Amino acid sequence: MRIGVTDCLKEDKYNLYVQWVRGIEPDLDIVRLSSVESNAPEVARLDGLMLTGGGDVGPRFYGGAEPSPLVKDVNEQRDEFEFRVIESALENEVPILGVCRGMQVMNVHLGGSLYLDLQTAGFENHSSGLSAPSEHPISIRPHSMLHAIAGSTEAVVNSYHHQAVERLGKGLVETARTRDGVLEAAEWALKDEAPFLMLVQWHPERQQDSELSTHLAQLFLREVHRKRHNQAVR
């Protein structure tokens, strides 16, 4: 089984994503999808795609003014590469899991927008360092896929971001928010008409002892197996 993991351009962080999913399936064949290697054509041969975290998506891609002192670590080469990766994944009906920036870049690809900075926009501080991560509760929409794996309308997740979705992209529906109103998860509104998609704003790969994190990885890999099976019987 072959999944692509986008290169977050920092080895230690990239390895956390790999460890997370290989903790469920040790024999996964993982392809590093990198803007440096420009290997987007690999997506057509994948069974699943994980969009990882990292620097901010360039504001010009969602109508923002640029340059802006509010954005951090913008890499437009990576942005444009990942837009191609997403387009290919959708064309080939590849299951997608987006994490933090991964949620944001998917949302922008679908025509949505982002808050340049949450605190500037009037929200609480959702950013924290690796040595001292903050956690907060989220409210989960009943009957969503996230609700099904969480087994509850509430959960506690970590928080490492200073941006988040402002306007949802085409076809998406929100499935979780924080108490101050930041959107924390989304999926397709019409799931039967599109390949699997789960977008989360937090970092489950850094919460590997969390039951929700485990269930999220398991759900994604089940959908990856389903895609591979469906291809085999065609």
TITI-699255 format. One record per residue (C-alpha): residue number from 1; residue in three letters; chain; x, y, z. Coordinates in pm, 1 decimal. Layout:
% residues N
+-----+------+-----+----------+----------+----------+
| seq | type | mol |       px |       py |       pz |
+-----+------+-----+----------+----------+----------+
| NUM |  Ala |   A |        X |        Y |        Z |
...
+-----+------+-----+----------+----------+----------+
This chain:
% residues 234
+-----+------+-----+----------+----------+----------+
| seq | type | mol |       px |       py |       pz |
+-----+------+-----+----------+----------+----------+
|   1 |  Met |   A |      0.0 |      0.0 |      0.0 |
|   2 |  Arg |   A |    147.8 |    328.6 |   -114.1 |
|   3 |  Ile |   A |     78.6 |    670.2 |     37.0 |
|   4 |  Gly |   A |    228.9 |   1008.9 |    -36.1 |
|   5 |  Val |   A |    330.8 |   1243.2 |    243.3 |
|   6 |  Thr |   A |    406.2 |   1603.0 |    148.0 |
|   7 |  Asp |   A |    747.7 |   1730.0 |    249.1 |
|   8 |  Cys |   A |    717.9 |   1984.1 |    531.7 |
|   9 |  Leu |   A |   1083.3 |   2076.2 |    466.4 |
|  10 |  Lys |   A |   1196.3 |   1987.7 |    819.1 |
|  11 |  Glu |   A |   1319.3 |   1632.2 |    865.0 |
|  12 |  Asp |   A |   1220.8 |   1586.1 |   1229.2 |
|  13 |  Lys |   A |    865.0 |   1703.9 |   1165.9 |
|  14 |  Tyr |   A |    827.0 |   1497.1 |    848.4 |
|  15 |  Asn |   A |    939.1 |   1186.6 |   1035.0 |
|  16 |  Leu |   A |    660.1 |   1231.1 |   1290.5 |
|  17 |  Tyr |   A |    397.6 |   1186.9 |   1017.5 |
|  18 |  Val |   A |    572.2 |    875.9 |    889.5 |
|  19 |  Gln |   A |    600.6 |    728.7 |   1240.1 |
|  20 |  Trp |   A |    234.9 |    803.8 |   1308.9 |
|  21 |  Val |   A |     91.7 |    607.0 |   1016.5 |
|  22 |  Arg |   A |    357.3 |    334.5 |   1029.8 |
|  23 |  Gly |   A |    258.3 |    286.6 |   1393.0 |
|  24 |  Ile |   A |    -67.6 |    150.3 |   1248.5 |
|  25 |  Glu |   A |     76.3 |    -19.5 |    937.7 |
|  26 |  Pro |   A |    454.7 |    -77.7 |    961.7 |
|  27 |  Asp |   A |    489.5 |   -196.5 |    601.3 |
|  28 |  Leu |   A |    347.8 |    114.1 |    435.3 |
|  29 |  Asp |   A |    531.0 |    224.5 |    123.4 |
|  30 |  Ile |   A |    567.6 |    600.1 |    171.5 |
|  31 |  Val |   A |    652.0 |    844.7 |   -105.9 |
|  32 |  Arg |   A |    790.2 |   1182.4 |     -5.6 |
|  33 |  Leu |   A |    614.5 |   1438.0 |   -224.6 |
|  34 |  Ser |   A |    850.7 |   1731.3 |   -248.6 |
|  35 |  Ser |   A |    846.1 |   2068.1 |   -419.6 |
|  36 |  Val |   A |   1224.5 |   2034.1 |   -434.6 |
|  37 |  Glu |   A |   1200.3 |   1707.8 |   -629.7 |
|  38 |  Ser |   A |    889.7 |   1827.6 |   -819.9 |
|  39 |  Asn |   A |    750.5 |   1472.9 |   -820.6 |
|  40 |  Ala |   A |    377.4 |   1551.1 |   -839.4 |
|  41 |  Pro |   A |    323.1 |   1284.0 |  -1114.3 |
|  42 |  Glu |   A |    376.6 |   1020.4 |   -840.7 |
|  43 |  Val |   A |     27.5 |   1102.0 |   -709.3 |
|  44 |  Ala |   A |   -138.6 |    905.7 |   -990.0 |
|  45 |  Arg |   A |     25.8 |    590.9 |   -849.5 |
|  46 |  Leu |   A |    -72.5 |    647.4 |   -485.8 |
|  47 |  Asp |   A |   -340.0 |    485.2 |   -270.7 |
|  48 |  Gly |   A |   -354.3 |    777.3 |    -25.7 |
|  49 |  Leu |   A |   -225.2 |   1129.7 |     33.5 |
|  50 |  Met |   A |   -133.3 |   1314.3 |    352.9 |
|  51 |  Leu |   A |    -94.0 |   1692.1 |    338.6 |
|  52 |  Thr |   A |    137.4 |   1798.5 |    619.8 |
|  53 |  Gly |   A |    197.5 |   2111.7 |    827.7 |
|  54 |  Gly |   A |    450.0 |   2388.8 |    778.2 |
|  55 |  Gly |   A |    472.4 |   2754.9 |    678.5 |
|  56 |  Asp |   A |    181.8 |   2977.2 |    579.9 |
|  57 |  Val |   A |     13.7 |   2952.5 |    240.4 |
|  58 |  Gly |   A |     89.0 |   3259.6 |     30.3 |
|  59 |  Pro |   A |   -191.7 |   3515.0 |     83.8 |
|  60 |  Arg |   A |   -207.8 |   3601.9 |   -287.5 |
|  61 |  Phe |   A |   -359.3 |   3259.7 |   -351.3 |
|  62 |  Tyr |   A |   -671.6 |   3355.7 |   -157.3 |
|  63 |  Gly |   A |   -697.2 |   3724.1 |   -239.5 |
|  64 |  Gly |   A |   -486.4 |   3862.9 |     42.6 |
|  65 |  Ala |   A |   -247.6 |   4156.1 |     22.1 |
|  66 |  Glu |   A |    117.2 |   4064.1 |     -1.7 |
|  67 |  Pro |   A |    366.4 |   4112.8 |    143.6 |
|  68 |  Ser |   A |    212.7 |   4103.6 |    490.1 |
|  69 |  Pro |   A |    400.8 |   4113.2 |    821.5 |
|  70 |  Leu |   A |    138.7 |   3875.8 |    963.5 |
|  71 |  Val |   A |    236.4 |   3571.0 |    758.2 |
|  72 |  Lys |   A |    527.6 |   3340.0 |    836.3 |
|  73 |  Asp |   A |    759.3 |   3116.9 |    633.9 |
|  74 |  Val |   A |    572.2 |   3149.7 |    303.0 |
|  75 |  Asn |   A |    708.1 |   2922.0 |     30.1 |
|  76 |  Glu |   A |    510.1 |   2973.9 |   -289.3 |
|  77 |  Gln |   A |    703.0 |   2699.1 |   -467.8 |
|  78 |  Arg |   A |    563.1 |   2456.3 |   -212.3 |
|  79 |  Asp |   A |    214.8 |   2610.1 |   -238.5 |
|  80 |  Glu |   A |    201.0 |   2572.4 |   -617.0 |
|  81 |  Phe |   A |    344.2 |   2220.8 |   -600.6 |
|  82 |  Glu |   A |     81.9 |   2113.2 |   -346.1 |
|  83 |  Phe |   A |   -200.3 |   2264.2 |   -551.2 |
|  84 |  Arg |   A |    -86.6 |   2034.2 |   -836.0 |
|  85 |  Val |   A |    -66.0 |   1740.7 |   -596.5 |
|  86 |  Ile |   A |   -420.2 |   1805.5 |   -469.9 |
|  87 |  Glu |   A |   -558.9 |   1842.3 |   -821.2 |
|  88 |  Ser |   A |   -404.5 |   1511.8 |   -925.0 |
|  89 |  Ala |   A |   -530.1 |   1339.4 |   -609.1 |
|  90 |  Leu |   A |   -885.6 |   1456.4 |   -674.2 |
|  91 |  Glu |   A |   -868.6 |   1349.5 |  -1039.0 |
|  92 |  Asn |   A |   -745.2 |   1004.1 |   -935.8 |
|  93 |  Glu |   A |   -988.3 |    970.7 |   -641.8 |
|  94 |  Val |   A |   -706.4 |    938.6 |   -388.7 |
|  95 |  Pro |   A |   -812.4 |    955.7 |    -20.5 |
|  96 |  Ile |   A |   -676.1 |   1272.5 |    143.9 |
|  97 |  Leu |   A |   -590.6 |   1356.5 |    504.0 |
|  98 |  Gly |   A |   -489.8 |   1719.0 |    565.1 |
|  99 |  Val |   A |   -314.2 |   1828.1 |    885.7 |
| 100 |  Cys |   A |   -281.8 |   2193.8 |    997.4 |
| 101 |  Arg |   A |   -129.7 |   2367.7 |    691.9 |
| 102 |  Gly |   A |   -259.2 |   2065.8 |    497.9 |
| 103 |  Met |   A |   -614.3 |   2168.1 |    591.4 |
| 104 |  Gln |   A |   -540.4 |   2527.5 |    496.5 |
| 105 |  Val |   A |   -381.7 |   2456.4 |    156.8 |
| 106 |  Met |   A |   -669.2 |   2224.0 |     65.5 |
| 107 |  Asn |   A |   -919.5 |   2489.4 |    166.2 |
| 108 |  Val |   A |   -743.2 |   2753.6 |    -44.5 |
| 109 |  His |   A |   -729.1 |   2514.6 |   -341.0 |
| 110 |  Leu |   A |  -1107.9 |   2482.5 |   -315.8 |
| 111 |  Gly |   A |  -1155.7 |   2859.9 |   -322.4 |
| 112 |  Gly |   A |  -1164.2 |   2924.8 |     51.8 |
| 113 |  Ser |   A |   -970.3 |   3180.6 |    253.0 |
| 114 |  Leu |   A |   -762.4 |   3199.6 |    571.6 |
| 115 |  Tyr |   A |   -723.3 |   3439.1 |    860.7 |
| 116 |  Leu |   A |   -376.8 |   3591.8 |    820.9 |
| 117 |  Asp |   A |   -333.0 |   3582.9 |   1198.6 |
| 118 |  Leu |   A |   -585.8 |   3460.6 |   1455.9 |
| 119 |  Gln |   A |   -497.0 |   3700.7 |   1736.7 |
| 120 |  Thr |   A |   -505.6 |   3998.4 |   1502.6 |
| 121 |  Ala |   A |   -849.9 |   3880.8 |   1390.8 |
| 122 |  Gly |   A |   -971.2 |   3878.5 |   1753.5 |
| 123 |  Phe |   A |   -928.0 |   3512.8 |   1848.6 |
| 124 |  Glu |   A |   -726.9 |   3361.2 |   2131.7 |
| 125 |  Asn |   A |   -362.3 |   3262.3 |   2088.2 |
| 126 |  His |   A |   -359.6 |   2915.4 |   1926.7 |
| 127 |  Ser |   A |     15.1 |   2899.6 |   1873.0 |
| 128 |  Ser |   A |    261.2 |   2724.1 |   2101.5 |
| 129 |  Gly |   A |    616.1 |   2594.0 |   2095.4 |
| 130 |  Leu |   A |    718.5 |   2233.1 |   2049.2 |
| 131 |  Ser |   A |    849.6 |   2218.0 |   2405.6 |
| 132 |  Ala |   A |    526.9 |   2343.3 |   2560.5 |
| 133 |  Pro |   A |    225.0 |   2264.3 |   2341.8 |
| 134 |  Ser |   A |   -107.8 |   2404.4 |   2446.7 |
| 135 |  Glu |   A |   -427.1 |   2200.7 |   2436.9 |
| 136 |  His |   A |   -787.8 |   2306.3 |   2411.6 |
| 137 |  Pro |   A |  -1130.6 |   2146.7 |   2376.4 |
| 138 |  Ile |   A |  -1319.2 |   2131.8 |   2048.4 |
| 139 |  Ser |   A |  -1688.9 |   2082.0 |   1983.3 |
| 140 |  Ile |   A |  -1756.3 |   1817.8 |   1717.0 |
| 141 |  Arg |   A |  -2052.7 |   1816.4 |   1481.5 |
| 142 |  Pro |   A |  -2281.3 |   1516.1 |   1539.9 |
| 143 |  His |   A |  -2307.6 |   1260.1 |   1257.5 |
| 144 |  Ser |   A |  -1976.5 |   1369.3 |   1101.3 |
| 145 |  Met |   A |  -1691.8 |   1126.3 |   1031.8 |
| 146 |  Leu |   A |  -1495.3 |   1295.6 |   1307.5 |
| 147 |  His |   A |  -1781.3 |   1235.7 |   1549.6 |
| 148 |  Ala |   A |  -1791.2 |    868.4 |   1449.5 |
| 149 |  Ile |   A |  -1424.7 |    811.5 |   1537.7 |
| 150 |  Ala |   A |  -1419.9 |   1038.5 |   1843.9 |
| 151 |  Gly |   A |  -1733.0 |    876.5 |   1986.3 |
| 152 |  Ser |   A |  -1826.0 |   1211.9 |   2137.2 |
| 153 |  Thr |   A |  -1918.7 |   1568.7 |   2050.7 |
| 154 |  Glu |   A |  -1615.5 |   1688.9 |   2245.6 |
| 155 |  Ala |   A |  -1241.4 |   1622.9 |   2236.3 |
| 156 |  Val |   A |   -916.2 |   1781.5 |   2348.8 |
| 157 |  Val |   A |   -653.2 |   1855.8 |   2084.1 |
| 158 |  Asn |   A |   -317.2 |   2031.9 |   2067.0 |
| 159 |  Ser |   A |   -261.3 |   2371.9 |   1910.7 |
| 160 |  Tyr |   A |     38.3 |   2495.3 |   1709.2 |
| 161 |  His |   A |   -111.3 |   2737.3 |   1457.3 |
| 162 |  His |   A |   -153.0 |   3111.9 |   1419.1 |
| 163 |  Gln |   A |   -376.9 |   3085.9 |   1110.7 |
| 164 |  Ala |   A |   -699.6 |   2899.1 |   1036.7 |
| 165 |  Val |   A |   -979.7 |   2872.3 |    782.8 |
| 166 |  Glu |   A |  -1188.9 |   3187.0 |    748.1 |
| 167 |  Arg |   A |  -1419.2 |   3101.8 |    455.4 |
| 168 |  Leu |   A |  -1467.9 |   2734.5 |    372.7 |
| 169 |  Gly |   A |  -1378.7 |   2615.2 |     23.8 |
| 170 |  Lys |   A |  -1631.3 |   2477.1 |   -222.2 |
| 171 |  Gly |   A |  -1790.6 |   2149.3 |   -118.4 |
| 172 |  Leu |   A |  -1664.5 |   2150.5 |    241.3 |
| 173 |  Val |   A |  -1860.3 |   2145.2 |    566.0 |
| 174 |  Glu |   A |  -1721.3 |   2226.1 |    909.4 |
| 175 |  Thr |   A |  -1712.1 |   1944.4 |   1163.8 |
| 176 |  Ala |   A |  -1541.2 |   2100.4 |   1466.8 |
| 177 |  Arg |   A |  -1474.7 |   2438.2 |   1628.8 |
| 178 |  Thr |   A |  -1299.8 |   2573.2 |   1937.0 |
| 179 |  Arg |   A |  -1481.2 |   2761.9 |   2211.1 |
| 180 |  Asp |   A |  -1367.0 |   3093.0 |   2058.4 |
| 181 |  Gly |   A |  -1498.3 |   2993.6 |   1716.1 |
| 182 |  Val |   A |  -1188.7 |   2877.7 |   1527.3 |
| 183 |  Leu |   A |  -1268.7 |   2607.4 |   1271.9 |
| 184 |  Glu |   A |  -1079.0 |   2290.9 |   1363.8 |
| 185 |  Ala |   A |  -1199.6 |   2025.0 |   1117.4 |
| 186 |  Ala |   A |  -1383.9 |   1983.9 |    787.4 |
| 187 |  Glu |   A |  -1487.0 |   1717.9 |    537.3 |
| 188 |  Trp |   A |  -1693.0 |   1693.4 |    219.4 |
| 189 |  Ala |   A |  -2053.8 |   1801.9 |    258.0 |
| 190 |  Leu |   A |  -2155.8 |   1528.9 |      9.5 |
| 191 |  Lys |   A |  -1924.3 |   1241.7 |     96.1 |
| 192 |  Asp |   A |  -2079.7 |    985.9 |   -139.3 |
| 193 |  Glu |   A |  -1987.7 |   1196.5 |   -441.9 |
| 194 |  Ala |   A |  -1615.6 |   1237.4 |   -373.4 |
| 195 |  Pro |   A |  -1312.0 |   1041.7 |   -248.9 |
| 196 |  Phe |   A |  -1238.9 |   1040.7 |    124.1 |
| 197 |  Leu |   A |  -1131.2 |   1373.3 |    272.9 |
| 198 |  Met |   A |  -1059.1 |   1463.1 |    635.0 |
| 199 |  Leu |   A |   -908.2 |   1797.9 |    731.2 |
| 200 |  Val |   A |   -793.4 |   1877.9 |   1085.7 |
| 201 |  Gln |   A |   -630.4 |   2193.6 |   1217.5 |
| 202 |  Trp |   A |   -442.6 |   2028.9 |   1503.9 |
| 203 |  His |   A |   -141.9 |   1795.2 |   1487.7 |
| 204 |  Pro |   A |   -244.6 |   1433.6 |   1559.0 |
| 205 |  Glu |   A |    103.5 |   1311.8 |   1463.5 |
| 206 |  Arg |   A |    228.8 |   1491.7 |   1777.6 |
| 207 |  Gln |   A |    -41.5 |   1326.6 |   1992.3 |
| 208 |  Gln |   A |     37.7 |    965.6 |   1913.9 |
| 209 |  Asp |   A |    -71.6 |    852.0 |   2259.6 |
| 210 |  Ser |   A |   -417.2 |    998.8 |   2195.8 |
| 211 |  Glu |   A |   -703.8 |    762.8 |   2116.3 |
| 212 |  Leu |   A |   -847.4 |   1017.5 |   1872.2 |
| 213 |  Ser |   A |   -512.7 |   1042.1 |   1694.2 |
| 214 |  Thr |   A |   -498.8 |    663.0 |   1658.3 |
| 215 |  His |   A |   -856.1 |    643.9 |   1530.5 |
| 216 |  Leu |   A |   -789.4 |    919.1 |   1279.7 |
| 217 |  Ala |   A |   -490.5 |    734.5 |   1133.9 |
| 218 |  Gln |   A |   -689.6 |    410.6 |   1128.2 |
| 219 |  Leu |   A |   -979.6 |    575.6 |    945.2 |
| 220 |  Phe |   A |   -748.8 |    721.4 |    683.3 |
| 221 |  Leu |   A |   -572.1 |    389.8 |    626.0 |
| 222 |  Arg |   A |   -903.7 |    203.1 |    600.4 |
| 223 |  Glu |   A |  -1000.9 |    437.5 |    320.2 |
| 224 |  Val |   A |   -662.4 |    385.2 |    156.5 |
| 225 |  His |   A |   -722.8 |      8.0 |    166.9 |
| 226 |  Arg |   A |  -1068.8 |     62.4 |     20.1 |
| 227 |  Lys |   A |   -926.4 |    259.8 |   -270.6 |
| 228 |  Arg |   A |   -664.0 |     -6.6 |   -340.2 |
| 229 |  His |   A |   -928.4 |   -281.1 |   -327.1 |
| 230 |  Asn |   A |  -1161.2 |    -94.2 |   -560.4 |
| 231 |  Gln |   A |   -881.8 |    -50.0 |   -812.4 |
| 232 |  Ala |   A |   -798.4 |   -419.5 |   -795.7 |
| 233 |  Val |   A |  -1154.8 |   -530.9 |   -877.3 |
| 234 |  Arg |   A |  -1211.0 |   -290.6 |  -1167.1 |
+-----+------+-----+----------+----------+----------+
